């Protein structure tokens, strides 16, 4: 289990462990397990990835991250230009998710998307047209776009070195997700 994880650009990969009420600690390289063991309020990972010169990513810890016990996390959302809410395709966009997301400022909701995950699983794939139809009807005032993605497939596609498996990437929904984020994120 991880707290809020922020992914930003750094010349040299590093992991910063932070708390709201004390000084942060920095580890060299990617050290998520070591960082999580410190029980921080947030973790920042710096990667030498050119796209991160333009954007920072905030990965919130599960759907409970937006309830009243996470005031600091909600406060961070005023610095966010675009958000991706991930909903599990096996039980997409539950009422609890809708309630939590409704606490997010409208200007951010207007500039965000709903990613339907686990679309690589046969039961989700079989119901995907019906689920996406329902979500399109319910997205008004909540999201600009809805994008299905098979996250494990996308991860496998991007893992090979030195080049990703672009054919597998195309089947994952990854190109649609990344294209949609780039289209709605402010310049």
ABEGO torsion letter per residue (X at the ends): XBBBBBBBBBABBBBBBBBAABBBBBBBEBBAAAAAAAGBABBBBBBBBAAAAABBBBBBBEAAAABAAAAAAAAAAAABABBBBBBBAABBGBAAAAAAAAABBAAAAAABBBBBBGAABAAAAAAAAAAAAAAAAAABGABABBBBBBAAAAAAAAABOABBBAAAAAAAGAAAAAAAAAAABBX
